[in-house]
Amino acid sequence: MARDSRVFVMGQGVDDARGMFGTTLGLHREFGAERSFDVPLAEDAMTGVGIGAALMGMRPIQVHQRMDFVLLAMNQLVNMAAKMSYMFAGAHKVPMVVRAIIGRSWGQGAQHSQAFHSYFMHIPGLRVVAPTTPHDAKGCLIQAIRDDNPVIMIEHRMLHNVKGVVPEESYEIPYGKARVLSPGKDITIVGISHMALECVRAKHLLEAAGIDAEVIDPVSLAPLDISTIAASVERTGRLLVVDTGWLSCGASSEILSEVFERIGERRHFVAKRLGYLPTPCPTTKILENLYYPSPQSIAQATYRLVRGAEAPAWQPGKVDSAEVAEFRGPF
Amino acid sequence: MEERSNSPAARLYRSMYLIRRVEEEIVRLYPTDKIKSPVHLSIGQEAVAAAVCDHLDKTDVVFGTYRGHALYLAKGGDVPRMMAELYGKVDGCARGKAGSMHLVDPAVGMMGTSAVVATGISNAVGAALALKMQRSKAIVVCFFGEGATDEGAWHESMNFASLRKLPILFICENNFFAIYSHVKDRMAGPGLRARSRAYGIDAELIEDHEPMLLHERAGAAVAAVRSGAGPRFLECMTYRWRDHVGPGEDRIHQYRPDDELDAKIEGDNLKIVGDLLPGDLRKSIEDAEEKRVADAIAFAEASTFPEDQEIYDHVFSG
């Protein structure tokens, strides 16, 4: 915002005392109320307002505390933001960032926990990024702000408090470049957003079973870096995709089919997908624990995929997902 | 002659005549199947876009709807490129990717049109927000039909425009019908002026068949918005002579009485304005516009279709 006076931030609560989980805290004081402002509860029109401002040369960042509310803005995002460049043959561009935060835990329930990244991956004209590490979160956001196209930035609530090394200087994370979080030779595990973190934990559990997993974070979902994933599967012969979302018509389906199209003819491989259970998210903790993949369930699925159905039973050890265990509500 | 030809009536007639004749030519050409795009004609409704746009500068921007030929032409959009667009040709204003429903010409402030009802309204409000942030003297004019006011997006947009005192003029082209659904079957309460005022936006209604009054009131509204007084709303009563979509008449559907349509055609706004002009001036305007229309069609005919690989162009910017 200091670098480019066209950049502004809008969204319900961006200038309040909570500052969008701290991510927009104080921006209105630093850059003025004109460049960081609260909006009416009108996701449809306010998204359209962002698009209209972008058409006139501004670079809006829209923030949604919960991705569930982005459904109210789908018309603008799909029918307008994604179409402006194409429909008008390059006469217009929409340099806009939509930050969509996914909730989880402390009883978020069915309407405060949904992840709709696959909806946006389906639409030509939209870029979708889902960084996991603090380093990638900063680089993806900067890249998104500087891009001339609409970018949906998926932020998992559980990742907001995860610590990591972040360079002071400004840098961009390029689209369509997956990150190998941890190399391995027995299986390729692709983890999306928060699940990438859980997959790394699963990898450590699997060491006890003598399984060496490679964990890949796609970082960018549209465009997808299938080359990196497919090259890994070509080596390991096994693919597990773990999504922060439902399986049906989801990001995991897309990754699996693209890998198959890429190498299926010359490389036999086994594959499985994990994600949210095919139910709405239950509120009570005891059921919610079943709803999400965990390091244990990821490790167990990996074990079966690597050792086969006939292998003796194996019980992964315990590991704490600190950001989940330590999270306290109410929000 | 110079003064006469630049009178409000002369300017209005020139604009309305161009719109009428372009659309009559579309009707004539449609059976050849050279225009492979749904067309939503403004014949009968020309006065609204022409009267409002006459008060705008090139740097003022407008947003319209899929019934957008009149607005594109009234704002000074390139006529040959519009015809080429309807033909799906590479010299079209969007290289054939837009068709009739998405005309665009940013060089003259024609920001585009949307085929999803009411969807462009909030974009217009956002453009007004940008102009205000940029300390620009330009204003935004947002055109939509009364059907769009059924949508929540209109209400959300009116609220935000008023809240932020944005430089935007809302123009409702009330032609009574959303396709074939009459406004009385869709709208509760005391009407659009009352709704607008409830959002703190000054509103006015101008009856059909009063093109010069419409021109004057539009001028006052534009001046008010430009002065920084915040948004204004004009409800312009008008009437669509042709079918909702396509070149034909639609009497066969019997959703409106024949004599209602006949009376509207009888009270033709184009004729009202034309009759205000001396015969020689009227003739010279008509001759000049006829030539523009003919040249535009010739341009469209001569243009080529896009190459296959263009299908991948412009999905993203840059």
HADDOCK unambig.tbl for C-alpha pairs under 7 A between the chains (distance, minus, plus):
assign (segid A and resid 42 and name CA) (segid B and resid 156 and name CA) 6.07 0.50 0.50
assign (segid A and resid 44 and name CA) (segid B and resid 153 and name CA) 6.46 0.50 0.50
assign (segid A and resid 45 and name CA) (segid B and resid 122 and name CA) 5.09 0.50 0.50
assign (segid A and resid 45 and name CA) (segid B and resid 153 and name CA) 5.48 0.50 0.50
assign (segid A and resid 45 and name CA) (segid B and resid 156 and name CA) 5.72 0.50 0.50
assign (segid A and resid 45 and name CA) (segid B and resid 157 and name CA) 5.72 0.50 0.50
assign (segid A and resid 48 and name CA) (segid B and resid 122 and name CA) 4.69 0.50 0.50
assign (segid A and resid 48 and name CA) (segid B and resid 123 and name CA) 4.73 0.50 0.50
assign (segid A and resid 48 and name CA) (segid B and resid 126 and name CA) 6.72 0.50 0.50
assign (segid A and resid 49 and name CA) (segid B and resid 122 and name CA) 5.09 0.50 0.50
assign (segid A and resid 49 and name CA) (segid B and resid 123 and name CA) 5.00 0.50 0.50
assign (segid A and resid 49 and name CA) (segid B and resid 125 and name CA) 5.74 0.50 0.50
assign (segid A and resid 49 and name CA) (segid B and resid 126 and name CA) 3.60 0.50 0.50
assign (segid A and resid 50 and name CA) (segid B and resid 126 and name CA) 5.78 0.50 0.50
assign (segid A and resid 51 and name CA) (segid B and resid 123 and name CA) 5.84 0.50 0.50
assign (segid A and resid 51 and name CA) (segid B and resid 126 and name CA) 6.66 0.50 0.50
assign (segid A and resid 52 and name CA) (segid B and resid 123 and name CA) 3.82 0.50 0.50
assign (segid A and resid 52 and name CA) (segid B and resid 124 and name CA) 5.80 0.50 0.50
assign (segid A and resid 52 and name CA) (segid B and resid 125 and name CA) 6.79 0.50 0.50
assign (segid A and resid 52 and name CA) (segid B and resid 126 and name CA) 4.09 0.50 0.50
assign (segid A and resid 52 and name CA) (segid B and resid 127 and name CA) 4.54 0.50 0.50
assign (segid A and resid 53 and name CA) (segid B and resid 126 and name CA) 4.50 0.50 0.50
assign (segid A and resid 53 and name CA) (segid B and resid 127 and name CA) 4.62 0.50 0.50
assign (segid A and resid 53 and name CA) (segid B and resid 129 and name CA) 6.44 0.50 0.50
assign (segid A and resid 53 and name CA) (segid B and resid 130 and name CA) 4.90 0.50 0.50
assign (segid A and resid 55 and name CA) (segid B and resid 127 and name CA) 6.94 0.50 0.50
assign (segid A and resid 56 and name CA) (segid B and resid 127 and name CA) 5.83 0.50 0.50
assign (segid A and resid 56 and name CA) (segid B and resid 130 and name CA) 6.26 0.50 0.50
assign (segid A and resid 58 and name CA) (segid B and resid 130 and name CA) 6.58 0.50 0.50
assign (segid A and resid 76 and name CA) (segid B and resid 119 and name CA) 7.00 0.50 0.50
assign (segid A and resid 85 and name CA) (segid B and resid 314 and name CA) 5.65 0.50 0.50
assign (segid A and resid 85 and name CA) (segid B and resid 315 and name CA) 6.25 0.50 0.50
assign (segid A and resid 85 and name CA) (segid B and resid 316 and name CA) 6.25 0.50 0.50
assign (segid A and resid 85 and name CA) (segid B and resid 317 and name CA) 6.22 0.50 0.50
assign (segid A and resid 86 and name CA) (segid B and resid 314 and name CA) 4.71 0.50 0.50
assign (segid A and resid 86 and name CA) (segid B and resid 315 and name CA) 4.97 0.50 0.50
assign (segid A and resid 87 and name CA) (segid B and resid 97 and name CA) 5.57 0.50 0.50
assign (segid A and resid 87 and name CA) (segid B and resid 98 and name CA) 5.24 0.50 0.50
assign (segid A and resid 88 and name CA) (segid B and resid 94 and name CA) 4.83 0.50 0.50
assign (segid A and resid 88 and name CA) (segid B and resid 97 and name CA) 6.79 0.50 0.50
assign (segid A and resid 88 and name CA) (segid B and resid 98 and name CA) 6.09 0.50 0.50
assign (segid A and resid 88 and name CA) (segid B and resid 104 and name CA) 6.63 0.50 0.50
assign (segid A and resid 89 and name CA) (segid B and resid 94 and name CA) 4.79 0.50 0.50
assign (segid A and resid 89 and name CA) (segid B and resid 95 and name CA) 6.28 0.50 0.50
assign (segid A and resid 89 and name CA) (segid B and resid 97 and name CA) 6.51 0.50 0.50
assign (segid A and resid 89 and name CA) (segid B and resid 314 and name CA) 5.77 0.50 0.50
assign (segid A and resid 90 and name CA) (segid B and resid 314 and name CA) 5.49 0.50 0.50
assign (segid A and resid 90 and name CA) (segid B and resid 317 and name CA) 6.56 0.50 0.50
assign (segid A and resid 93 and name CA) (segid B and resid 317 and name CA) 6.10 0.50 0.50
assign (segid A and resid 124 and name CA) (segid B and resid 315 and name CA) 6.68 0.50 0.50
assign (segid A and resid 125 and name CA) (segid B and resid 315 and name CA) 5.19 0.50 0.50
assign (segid A and resid 125 and name CA) (segid B and resid 316 and name CA) 5.66 0.50 0.50
assign (segid A and resid 148 and name CA) (segid B and resid 317 and name CA) 6.03 0.50 0.50
assign (segid A and resid 149 and name CA) (segid B and resid 316 and name CA) 6.37 0.50 0.50
assign (segid A and resid 149 and name CA) (segid B and resid 317 and name CA) 6.11 0.50 0.50
